[in-house]
Amino acid sequence: MRDMAYINDCLKDMEGLSIAMVKKELEALPNILEDDENLIYVTRGSLINKGFIGRQFWLICATSKRIIFLHKKIPFGLDRKDIPLYKLSSVEQNKKLVLGSIVFYADNSAIRFDDLASVSLDILLQAIDYALSEYRNVANYRNNSNHINNSINQLDITQQLEKLAQLRNSDSISEEEFNIAKSRLLERSEE
């Protein structure tokens, strides 16, 4: 689990921070981040609270695995929404001179935040692009590794089948033993 020292180190390197009114949410972040999850950028945005007058400020976090939204309830409790990067279908922004808005689309739904500082909005979008490209690079690497491992396994099976055929041809094993061993090898290759 990440700690507050990690969060503070990350915040030191972030430009254009807009985190006023979300300090409690930042304090909750270490309990939410996974050990292998990197914090890329944080900012705040407001969500219209339909039950009350006014807006709620939420912490918006771009990480190496997901987009996290946090809002600390008064006097206690925490609202949290996550969008894993693989489910994020698109991000739309509307920027004005000082403030802007952002909409996250995933799983046929949308989450919209307003009142983002324009500078923070630009950096947040860059952070999301970076997180998505890194996530895709890791996914491509895993796919390529799986393909290579499957190819190696196929090579091993081919070599083993050739050895079985040699044993059969030299009468070291019978045709029946060859067929049984061949079936087992092919079954294992499909697992």
N, C-alpha and C positions, 0 to 999 in steps of 0.2 A: 504494500500500500504506500502511496506517495504521502509525503508530509508537507507541512506548511512551509518549511525551508525550501523545498523543491518549488512550490508555487511562487514564493517570493523571488527566488532566483530567476524563474521564467519571466516574472513581471518586470524585472530590471531590464531585460533585453527587449521588451515590447515597446514599440513606438505608438503614439497616438492613443494612449490608453484613455478610456472613458469608463471608469469603474465607480464613480460616486454613487452612493445609494445601493450598492450591491456588495458591501464588505462582508456581511453575514453569509452571503452565498459563496463568496471566495473562501471563507473559513470552512465551509462544508465540502469544498471540492476535494481535499485529500482523501476523504472517506469514499469518494465516488470513482476517482481515477484508479485504473488498474496498474500494477507494477510495471508492465511493459507498454503502457500508454503514455505518449508524450503530449504535453500541453503546447499547442502552437500559438494560439491567440485567444484573448478574452476581451469582451466589451459588454456594454449593457444596451438593452433596448426595452421599450415599454410594450406591454400587452394590454389592450383595453379590458378592464374588469367589468363584465356584464352585470354582476350583482351589486356593484358599488359605484359610487361616483369617482371618477379619476382613472388613473392608470397604475399598473403594477410594473415595477422595474424588475427585469430578469437579467441574470448573468448568461451570456451566450459564449460558449467555449468551443473552439475548434481544436480537436485532438487528432492524433494519428489513427484513431479508430472510429470516431463518431463526432457528431455535433451534440453538445449537451446544453440544456436550458435549465436554469435553476432559479427558483424564487422562494425566499424564506418567508414563511407565514408568521404573522404576529399573533399571539405571543410565542408560539412554537410550531414546529412542523416545516416540511419542505416539499414544495411542488417541484417535480422533475420530469423532464421529457428528454428522450434520447433519439437521435436518428443515426443508426450505423451508416458508415460511408457507403457500404454496398447497397443500401436502400435509398440513398439520396438521389433522386432523379434529376432535379434541377434547382437552381437558386436564381431568384429574380430580385433586382434592386431598383429602387427609385431614389435618386439622389438629388437634393436641392443644394443651395449654397451652403447652408450650415448643417441641416439635418436631413436624414433620409430614412428609408424603410427597406426591409428585406423580407422576402418570402421564401421559405424552405418547402420544397415539394418532395413527398415520399409516400409510398403506399396509397396513392390516390387521395391524399389529404395535404393540407397546406397549413403552415404555421407562419403568421405574419408578426413582425416586430416593427414598431415605429420609433421615432425619436432617437435614432442612432446618429452620433456625430459623423459627418461626412468623411472625415479623415479615418475614423475607426471603421467605417463601412468599407472603404477601399482596402484597408489592410485586412479586414476580416475576409473579404472575397479572395484576396491573394492567398491568405492562409488556407482557405477551403480548397482552392485550386491546388496548392502545394500538397495538402493532405490527400486529396484524391489522386494526384499523380503518383505520390509515394505508395499509396495503398494499391494502386493498379500495378506498379512495378513489382511489389511484393507478391501480388496475386499471379502475375505473369511468371515470376521466378518459380513459384510453387508449381504452377502448371507445367513449366518446362522441366523441373526436377522430376515430377511424377512421370512425364513422358519418357525421360531418360531412364528412370528406374524401371519402368515397364519394358522398355527396349532391352535393358540388361537382363531382366527376368526372362524375356522371350529368348534371348541368346542362350541363357543357361538351360532353358527347357529344350531348345534345339540341340544343344550339345549333349544333354542327357539322353534325348531320344536317339541321337546318333550312336552313343555308347551302347544303349540297349539293343539297337539294330546290329551292332558289331557282335555283341554277346550272342544274340540269336543266330546270326550268320555263322558264328564259330561253334554252334551247338552247345554253348555254355548254359543257355537257358532255352526252355521250350517255347513254341509259338504261343501257348496259353500263358506262360509266365510273362512273356514279352507284352502281350495284350493287356494283362492286368496292370503291369508296371506303367505302361503307356497311358492307360486310363487314369491312373492315380496322378501322374505328372500333369496331364491335361486338366484334371479337376483342380489341382493346386494352382495352376496358372490362371484359372478363372476367378479365384478368390481375391 
